[in-house]
Amino acid sequence: MWACVADAAHRTPLAAAPCPATWHTALVLRLADARLLAWIGYIQWVPWQSEGYKFIPAIGPAAGEHPAFVCLKVRARWLFECCGYPGWMLAQSDAEQPTEGAHMTAVDLQGAYNVRDLGGLRTKDRRRTRYGLIYRGDSLDSITPADTKILFDKLGIGTVIDLRTKAETDLSDTQLPVPVYRHSVLAEGRLGREPFPSDDPAELAKVYLNNLEGGRSAVKGTFDMIAANLREGVATLFHCAAGRDRTGIIAALLLGLVGVTYGEIAKDYVQSNRNARRVTKRLAENPLYANHEAHQNEVILLHERTILEFMRLLREQAGGPRQFCLDSGVSEETIAVIEDKFLTAPGEADGN
């Protein structure tokens, strides 16, 4: 099995390399190419969720004989920076490939699957967010001693902000070697009791904004702590359970506040698809996250469209990230510290 990138103009492979059976295989093709494969019978299309498709090879080894031929997923992207054209990403059912063109700042851990550095993201004025200062992640309840050394010794994370509810944190007895502050985005008692349209980007964006509106105190507490740590040169990590939704909207708000482009915000958001299967499996084991949905055990991918729609709603209904923060009690001084310390100076090459 081969992974290749098809050139938009010439429709010829730009690169091709054999992929070991244990690797996640991906093909980036023009929609016309994907239709051609379907026409010749190599793949068959099956509607899946609200956007994107599953495809199942009609030719080749039987399912189970080769990982590359087990049920695959295909999702649309508006633009692949490497080729500069709209295309389709075809990937294995684990759906854990990083977004094409996105910077990868993942922290590989044994007990947490969605921790990454928010450094290196480009702003509208062509600056960058600095590395090693602000991290986002999923639950740290299952981290190992080796993980602890990576996070708090090697990376120097000095404060953890837990965005989960008390009901969630009460289930954990994990002791971390740094201060932990809980600033729940959700009101107590709401988790798992309300519809969560994870497969509908437009509706999910509305839920995100509603949650953020109800979590203004969490925004203020989180940003005040981040600013205080930035003054002292101390790294901060904020997280929820999966590191996708609550963490995703706080990250988007923070990045939007300092002027990171919407495209970069979207790239960061969908990086949470990297370990979607493992995160989903862990959540399914906790009754708090059941939500009484039939597809609760399915691997649900995040879509760029969701966070882009969320940013649009935030701008139109709340005046944008800066105004929302001010209205939530975040001071001008706090915002100025975050902008000054989290961004590179004009002309700096990167965020190191």
DAZI-V837865 format. One record per residue. N is the residue number from 0. RES is the residue in one letter. PHI is phi in whole degrees, -180 to 180 (* if undefined). PSI is psi in degrees with one decimal (* if undefined). OMEGA is omega as a letter, one per 40 degrees, with the letter a starting at -180 (NA if undefined). Layout:
n=N res=RES phi=PHI psi=PSI omega=OMEGA
n=N res=RES phi=PHI psi=PSI omega=OMEGA
This chain:
n=0 res=M phi=* psi=142.9 omega=a
n=1 res=W phi=-123 psi=149.4 omega=i
n=2 res=A phi=-109 psi=130.1 omega=a
n=3 res=C phi=-146 psi=163.4 omega=i
n=4 res=V phi=-120 psi=123.8 omega=a
n=5 res=A phi=-91 psi=130.7 omega=a
n=6 res=D phi=-71 psi=137.6 omega=a
n=7 res=A phi=-67 psi=-40.2 omega=a
n=8 res=A phi=-83 psi=-43.8 omega=a
n=9 res=H phi=-101 psi=-12.6 omega=i
n=10 res=R phi=56 psi=39.6 omega=i
n=11 res=T phi=-124 psi=153.4 omega=a
n=12 res=P phi=-64 psi=130.5 omega=i
n=13 res=L phi=-82 psi=-33.5 omega=i
n=14 res=A phi=-155 psi=148.6 omega=i
n=15 res=A phi=-151 psi=136.0 omega=i
n=16 res=A phi=-150 psi=140.7 omega=i
n=17 res=P phi=-65 psi=138.8 omega=i
n=18 res=C phi=-108 psi=125.7 omega=i
n=19 res=P phi=-58 psi=151.4 omega=a
n=20 res=A phi=-59 psi=-25.0 omega=a
n=21 res=T phi=-84 psi=-7.9 omega=a
n=22 res=W phi=-88 psi=154.8 omega=i
n=23 res=H phi=-80 psi=120.9 omega=a
n=24 res=T phi=-90 psi=137.3 omega=i
n=25 res=A phi=-135 psi=143.4 omega=i
n=26 res=L phi=-124 psi=131.0 omega=i
n=27 res=V phi=-109 psi=115.7 omega=a
n=28 res=L phi=-133 psi=155.1 omega=i
n=29 res=R phi=-68 psi=153.0 omega=i
n=30 res=L phi=-57 psi=-38.6 omega=i
n=31 res=A phi=-62 psi=-37.9 omega=i
n=32 res=D phi=-66 psi=-40.9 omega=i
n=33 res=A phi=-64 psi=-40.4 omega=i
n=34 res=R phi=-63 psi=-38.0 omega=i
n=35 res=L phi=-62 psi=-43.5 omega=i
n=36 res=L phi=-61 psi=-38.8 omega=i
n=37 res=A phi=-67 psi=-39.6 omega=a
n=38 res=W phi=-64 psi=-39.4 omega=a
n=39 res=I phi=-82 psi=-0.7 omega=i
n=40 res=G phi=91 psi=9.2 omega=a
n=41 res=Y phi=-73 psi=-35.8 omega=i
n=42 res=I phi=-134 psi=157.6 omega=i
n=43 res=Q phi=-126 psi=142.1 omega=a
n=44 res=W phi=-93 psi=137.4 omega=i
n=45 res=V phi=-133 psi=120.8 omega=i
n=46 res=P phi=-55 psi=140.0 omega=a
n=47 res=W phi=-143 psi=117.2 omega=i
n=48 res=Q phi=58 psi=-148.2 omega=a
n=49 res=S phi=-95 psi=-23.5 omega=i
n=50 res=E phi=-150 psi=140.4 omega=a
n=51 res=G phi=101 psi=169.9 omega=a
n=52 res=Y phi=-143 psi=159.4 omega=i
n=53 res=K phi=-95 psi=149.8 omega=i
n=54 res=F phi=-133 psi=144.9 omega=a
n=55 res=I phi=-124 psi=121.8 omega=i
n=56 res=P phi=-58 psi=133.0 omega=i
n=57 res=A phi=-95 psi=-11.4 omega=i
n=58 res=I phi=-125 psi=146.6 omega=i
n=59 res=G phi=113 psi=-172.0 omega=a
n=60 res=P phi=-58 psi=151.3 omega=i
n=61 res=A phi=-67 psi=155.7 omega=i
n=62 res=A phi=-56 psi=135.8 omega=i
n=63 res=G phi=97 psi=-19.5 omega=a
n=64 res=E phi=-83 psi=-25.1 omega=a
n=65 res=H phi=-150 psi=126.5 omega=a
n=66 res=P phi=-55 psi=-31.1 omega=a
n=67 res=A phi=-71 psi=-13.8 omega=a
n=68 res=F phi=-111 psi=7.8 omega=i
n=69 res=V phi=-78 psi=165.8 omega=a
n=70 res=C phi=-44 psi=122.4 omega=a
n=71 res=L phi=-109 psi=161.7 omega=i
n=72 res=K phi=-120 psi=147.2 omega=i
n=73 res=V phi=-128 psi=131.9 omega=i
n=74 res=R phi=-134 psi=146.6 omega=a
n=75 res=A phi=-81 psi=147.7 omega=i
n=76 res=R phi=-126 psi=145.9 omega=a
n=77 res=W phi=-74 psi=-36.5 omega=a
n=78 res=L phi=-154 psi=126.7 omega=i
n=79 res=F phi=-97 psi=117.5 omega=a
n=80 res=E phi=-63 psi=-30.8 omega=a
n=81 res=C phi=-67 psi=-28.6 omega=a
n=82 res=C phi=-117 psi=-22.7 omega=i
n=83 res=G phi=75 psi=34.3 omega=i
n=84 res=Y phi=-147 psi=155.6 omega=i
n=85 res=P phi=-65 psi=142.2 omega=a
n=86 res=G phi=-157 psi=-169.4 omega=i
n=87 res=W phi=-126 psi=138.5 omega=i
n=88 res=M phi=-103 psi=124.3 omega=i
n=89 res=L phi=-107 psi=122.2 omega=a
n=90 res=A phi=-142 psi=162.7 omega=i
n=91 res=Q phi=-65 psi=164.1 omega=a
n=92 res=S phi=-63 psi=-19.9 omega=i
n=93 res=D phi=-64 psi=-27.6 omega=i
n=94 res=A phi=50 psi=46.2 omega=a
n=95 res=E phi=-117 psi=21.0 omega=i
n=96 res=Q phi=-74 psi=145.6 omega=i
n=97 res=P phi=-69 psi=151.9 omega=i
n=98 res=T phi=-62 psi=137.2 omega=a
n=99 res=E phi=-59 psi=129.8 omega=i
n=100 res=G phi=86 psi=-10.1 omega=a
n=101 res=A phi=-80 psi=145.8 omega=i
n=102 res=H phi=-71 psi=146.4 omega=i
n=103 res=M phi=-115 psi=117.9 omega=a
n=104 res=T phi=-126 psi=28.6 omega=a
n=105 res=A phi=-66 psi=144.1 omega=i
n=106 res=V phi=-104 psi=113.5 omega=a
n=107 res=D phi=-79 psi=117.2 omega=a
n=108 res=L phi=-129 psi=161.9 omega=i
n=109 res=Q phi=-86 psi=-32.6 omega=a
n=110 res=G phi=-111 psi=1.7 omega=i
n=111 res=A phi=-140 psi=140.5 omega=a
n=112 res=Y phi=-115 psi=-3.2 omega=a
n=113 res=N phi=-139 psi=39.8 omega=i
n=114 res=V phi=-97 psi=133.5 omega=i
n=115 res=R phi=-155 psi=160.7 omega=i
n=116 res=D phi=-86 psi=137.1 omega=i
n=117 res=L phi=-90 psi=16.2 omega=i
n=118 res=G phi=-81 psi=159.7 omega=i
n=119 res=G phi=88 psi=4.3 omega=a
n=120 res=L phi=-88 psi=137.9 omega=a
n=121 res=R phi=-83 psi=140.3 omega=i
n=122 res=T phi=-100 psi=171.5 omega=a
n=123 res=K phi=-65 psi=-28.0 omega=i
n=124 res=D phi=-97 psi=20.4 omega=i
n=125 res=R phi=66 psi=29.2 omega=i
n=126 res=R phi=-95 psi=-175.5 omega=i
n=127 res=R phi=-137 psi=152.8 omega=i
n=128 res=T phi=-75 psi=145.9 omega=a
n=129 res=R phi=-83 psi=144.0 omega=i
n=130 res=Y phi=-77 psi=154.9 omega=i
n=131 res=G phi=78 psi=12.4 omega=a
n=132 res=L phi=-114 psi=-41.7 omega=a
n=133 res=I phi=-133 psi=126.0 omega=i
n=134 res=Y phi=-119 psi=151.0 omega=i
n=135 res=R phi=-121 psi=155.8 omega=a
n=136 res=G phi=-168 psi=-176.9 omega=i
n=137 res=D phi=-102 psi=-171.4 omega=a
n=138 res=S phi=-56 psi=138.7 omega=i
n=139 res=L phi=-101 psi=12.3 omega=a
n=140 res=D phi=-63 psi=-26.1 omega=a
n=141 res=S phi=-114 psi=17.5 omega=a
n=142 res=I phi=-69 psi=149.9 omega=a
n=143 res=T phi=-93 psi=168.8 omega=i
n=144 res=P phi=-56 psi=-36.6 omega=i
n=145 res=A phi=-66 psi=-39.7 omega=i
n=146 res=D phi=-62 psi=-41.2 omega=i
n=147 res=T phi=-59 psi=-41.4 omega=i
n=148 res=K phi=-64 psi=-40.0 omega=a
n=149 res=I phi=-65 psi=-49.0 omega=a
n=150 res=L phi=-69 psi=-47.2 omega=a
n=151 res=F phi=-103 psi=-20.9 omega=i
n=152 res=D phi=-98 psi=-56.2 omega=a
n=153 res=K phi=-70 psi=-49.3 omega=a
n=154 res=L phi=-85 psi=-19.4 omega=i
n=155 res=G phi=73 psi=27.0 omega=i
n=156 res=I phi=-65 psi=125.1 omega=a
n=157 res=G phi=-109 psi=-11.0 omega=i
n=158 res=T phi=-146 psi=139.1 omega=i
n=159 res=V phi=-117 psi=131.5 omega=i
n=160 res=I phi=-111 psi=119.8 omega=a
n=161 res=D phi=-100 psi=116.1 omega=a
n=162 res=L phi=-89 psi=5.1 omega=a
n=163 res=R phi=-83 psi=167.1 omega=i
n=164 res=T phi=-78 psi=167.0 omega=i
n=165 res=K phi=-63 psi=-36.0 omega=i
n=166 res=A phi=-59 psi=-34.9 omega=i
n=167 res=E phi=-76 psi=-47.3 omega=a
n=168 res=T phi=-70 psi=-25.3 omega=i
n=169 res=D phi=-66 psi=-20.2 omega=a
n=170 res=L phi=-81 psi=-8.2 omega=a
n=171 res=S phi=-106 psi=141.5 omega=i
n=172 res=D phi=-119 psi=18.4 omega=a
n=173 res=T phi=-69 psi=131.5 omega=i
n=174 res=Q phi=-109 psi=121.7 omega=i
n=175 res=L phi=-101 psi=152.3 omega=a
n=176 res=P phi=-82 psi=8.5 omega=i
n=177 res=V phi=-131 psi=163.2 omega=i
n=178 res=P phi=-61 psi=139.9 omega=i
n=179 res=V phi=-122 psi=129.2 omega=i
n=180 res=Y phi=-120 psi=133.3 omega=i
n=181 res=R phi=-102 psi=123.2 omega=i
n=182 res=H phi=-131 psi=87.1 omega=a
n=183 res=S phi=-71 psi=129.1 omega=i
n=184 res=V phi=-74 psi=-34.2 omega=a
n=185 res=L phi=-97 psi=147.4 omega=i
n=186 res=A phi=-71 psi=148.8 omega=i
n=187 res=E phi=-60 psi=139.9 omega=i
n=188 res=G phi=91 psi=-8.6 omega=a
n=189 res=R phi=-89 psi=-27.2 omega=a
n=190 res=L phi=-61 psi=125.2 omega=i
n=191 res=G phi=78 psi=1.9 omega=a
n=192 res=R phi=-110 psi=-2.2 omega=a
n=193 res=E phi=-125 psi=151.9 omega=i
n=194 res=P phi=-59 psi=139.3 omega=i
n=195 res=F phi=-129 psi=97.8 omega=a
n=196 res=P phi=-76 psi=66.4 omega=a
n=197 res=S phi=-64 psi=-19.9 omega=a
n=198 res=D phi=-102 psi=12.8 omega=i
n=199 res=D phi=-130 psi=96.8 omega=a
n=200 res=P phi=-55 psi=-42.5 omega=a
n=201 res=A phi=-66 psi=-44.6 omega=i
n=202 res=E phi=-70 psi=-37.2 omega=i
n=203 res=L phi=-64 psi=-36.8 omega=i
n=204 res=A phi=-61 psi=-37.9 omega=i
n=205 res=K phi=-66 psi=-41.2 omega=i
n=206 res=V phi=-62 psi=-42.9 omega=i
n=207 res=Y phi=-56 psi=-48.8 omega=a
n=208 res=L phi=-65 psi=-39.4 omega=i
n=209 res=N phi=-63 psi=-41.9 omega=i
n=210 res=N phi=-65 psi=-40.6 omega=i
n=211 res=L phi=-66 psi=-39.4 omega=i
n=212 res=E phi=-59 psi=-39.9 omega=a
n=213 res=G phi=-80 psi=-9.6 omega=a
n=214 res=G phi=-111 psi=29.8 omega=a
n=215 res=R phi=-60 psi=-37.8 omega=i
n=216 res=S phi=-66 psi=-33.6 omega=i
n=217 res=A phi=-68 psi=-37.0 omega=i
n=218 res=V phi=-62 psi=-48.7 omega=a
n=219 res=K phi=-62 psi=-47.6 omega=a
n=220 res=G phi=-62 psi=-41.5 omega=a
n=221 res=T phi=-67 psi=-47.2 omega=a
n=222 res=F phi=-71 psi=-35.1 omega=i
n=223 res=D phi=-62 psi=-42.5 omega=a
n=224 res=M phi=-68 psi=-41.6 omega=i
n=225 res=I phi=-60 psi=-44.9 omega=a
n=226 res=A phi=-64 psi=-42.4 omega=i
n=227 res=A phi=-62 psi=-40.9 omega=i
n=228 res=N phi=-69 psi=-37.9 omega=i
n=229 res=L phi=-62 psi=-37.4 omega=i
n=230 res=R phi=-60 psi=-36.2 omega=a
n=231 res=E phi=-93 psi=-2.4 omega=a
n=232 res=G phi=73 psi=28.1 omega=a
n=233 res=V phi=-104 psi=134.0 omega=i
n=234 res=A phi=-78 psi=145.8 omega=a
n=235 res=T phi=-121 psi=141.9 omega=i
n=236 res=L phi=-123 psi=126.3 omega=i
n=237 res=F phi=-115 psi=145.9 omega=a
n=238 res=H phi=-155 psi=162.9 omega=i
n=239 res=C phi=-125 psi=-138.4 omega=a
n=240 res=A phi=-86 psi=-54.3 omega=a
n=241 res=A phi=-98 psi=-14.8 omega=a
n=242 res=G phi=73 psi=21.9 omega=a
n=243 res=R phi=-114 psi=-55.9 omega=a
n=244 res=D phi=-92 psi=-66.5 omega=i
n=245 res=R phi=-63 psi=-46.2 omega=i
n=246 res=T phi=-63 psi=-36.4 omega=a
n=247 res=G phi=-63 psi=-41.5 omega=a
n=248 res=I phi=-76 psi=-32.4 omega=i
n=249 res=I phi=-67 psi=-40.3 omega=i
n=250 res=A phi=-64 psi=-43.7 omega=a
n=251 res=A phi=-63 psi=-41.0 omega=i
n=252 res=L phi=-64 psi=-45.2 omega=i
n=253 res=L phi=-63 psi=-46.6 omega=a
n=254 res=L phi=-67 psi=-39.9 omega=i
n=255 res=G phi=-65 psi=-34.5 omega=i
n=256 res=L phi=-60 psi=-38.8 omega=a
n=257 res=V phi=-94 psi=7.6 omega=i
n=258 res=G phi=89 psi=17.6 omega=i
n=259 res=V phi=-64 psi=139.5 omega=a
n=260 res=T phi=-64 psi=152.4 omega=i
n=261 res=Y phi=-62 psi=-34.8 omega=i
n=262 res=G phi=-62 psi=-41.8 omega=i
n=263 res=E phi=-69 psi=-37.5 omega=i
n=264 res=I phi=-61 psi=-42.5 omega=i
n=265 res=A phi=-65 psi=-40.0 omega=i
n=266 res=K phi=-61 psi=-45.0 omega=i
n=267 res=D phi=-62 psi=-42.9 omega=a
n=268 res=Y phi=-57 psi=-48.9 omega=a
n=269 res=V phi=-79 psi=-5.6 omega=i
n=270 res=Q phi=-62 psi=-18.5 omega=i
n=271 res=S phi=-69 psi=-7.9 omega=i
n=272 res=N phi=-74 psi=-11.6 omega=a
n=273 res=R phi=-55 psi=-44.2 omega=i
n=274 res=N phi=-123 psi=41.0 omega=a
n=275 res=A phi=-58 psi=-39.2 omega=a
n=276 res=R phi=-65 psi=-45.4 omega=a
n=277 res=R phi=-68 psi=-38.8 omega=i
n=278 res=V phi=-65 psi=-44.5 omega=i
n=279 res=T phi=-61 psi=-42.4 omega=a
n=280 res=K phi=-61 psi=-42.3 omega=a
n=281 res=R phi=-67 psi=-41.2 omega=i
n=282 res=L phi=-65 psi=-37.3 omega=a
n=283 res=A phi=-64 psi=-21.1 omega=i
n=284 res=E phi=-82 psi=-7.9 omega=a
n=285 res=N phi=-110 psi=119.1 omega=a
n=286 res=P phi=-63 psi=-19.5 omega=i
n=287 res=L phi=-64 psi=-25.7 omega=a
n=288 res=Y phi=-104 psi=12.0 omega=a
n=289 res=A phi=-63 psi=-46.9 omega=i
n=290 res=N phi=63 psi=5.9 omega=i
n=291 res=H phi=56 psi=31.9 omega=i
n=292 res=E phi=-102 psi=142.7 omega=a
n=293 res=A phi=-65 psi=-30.4 omega=a
n=294 res=H phi=-101 psi=25.6 omega=a
n=295 res=Q phi=-63 psi=-24.4 omega=a
n=296 res=N phi=-94 psi=-2.5 omega=i
n=297 res=E phi=-75 psi=153.4 omega=i
n=298 res=V phi=-81 psi=110.6 omega=a
n=299 res=I phi=-99 psi=122.6 omega=a
n=300 res=L phi=-89 psi=146.7 omega=i
n=301 res=L phi=-82 psi=146.7 omega=i
n=302 res=H phi=-117 psi=139.8 omega=i
n=303 res=E phi=-55 psi=-35.6 omega=a
n=304 res=R phi=-56 psi=-34.5 omega=a
n=305 res=T phi=-63 psi=-51.7 omega=a
n=306 res=I phi=-73 psi=-30.4 omega=i
n=307 res=L phi=-66 psi=-40.3 omega=i
n=308 res=E phi=-67 psi=-38.7 omega=i
n=309 res=F phi=-60 psi=-44.8 omega=i
n=310 res=M phi=-65 psi=-35.4 omega=i
n=311 res=R phi=-66 psi=-46.2 omega=i
n=312 res=L phi=-62 psi=-39.9 omega=i
n=313 res=L phi=-62 psi=-41.3 omega=i
n=314 res=R phi=-68 psi=-45.7 omega=a
n=315 res=E phi=-77 psi=-34.1 omega=a
n=316 res=Q phi=-101 psi=-18.4 omega=a
n=317 res=A phi=-129 psi=5.2 omega=i
n=318 res=G phi=84 psi=4.8 omega=i
n=319 res=G phi=98 psi=172.4 omega=a
n=320 res=P phi=-56 psi=-46.6 omega=a
n=321 res=R phi=-64 psi=-47.5 omega=a
n=322 res=Q phi=-65 psi=-38.8 omega=i
n=323 res=F phi=-61 psi=-43.6 omega=a
n=324 res=C phi=-64 psi=-43.8 omega=i
n=325 res=L phi=-62 psi=-44.1 omega=i
n=326 res=D phi=-67 psi=-19.7 omega=i
n=327 res=S phi=-90 psi=0.0 omega=i
n=328 res=G phi=100 psi=1.4 omega=i
n=329 res=V phi=-73 psi=126.4 omega=a
n=330 res=S phi=-79 psi=159.8 omega=i
n=331 res=E phi=-59 psi=-37.2 omega=i
n=332 res=E phi=-63 psi=-44.2 omega=i
n=333 res=T phi=-61 psi=-44.2 omega=i
n=334 res=I phi=-62 psi=-42.1 omega=a
n=335 res=A phi=-63 psi=-40.0 omega=i
n=336 res=V phi=-64 psi=-44.0 omega=i
n=337 res=I phi=-63 psi=-44.9 omega=i
n=338 res=E phi=-63 psi=-41.9 omega=a
n=339 res=D phi=-71 psi=-43.4 omega=a
n=340 res=K phi=-88 psi=-28.4 omega=a
n=341 res=F phi=-88 psi=-18.7 omega=a
n=342 res=L phi=-107 psi=149.0 omega=i
n=343 res=T phi=-69 psi=159.6 omega=i
n=344 res=A phi=-74 psi=152.3 omega=i
n=345 res=P phi=-54 psi=131.0 omega=i
n=346 res=G phi=97 psi=-16.1 omega=i
n=347 res=E phi=-68 psi=144.8 omega=a
n=348 res=A phi=-72 psi=-40.4 omega=a
n=349 res=D phi=-149 psi=-167.0 omega=a
n=350 res=G phi=-98 psi=13.7 omega=a
n=351 res=N phi=-77 psi=* omega=NA
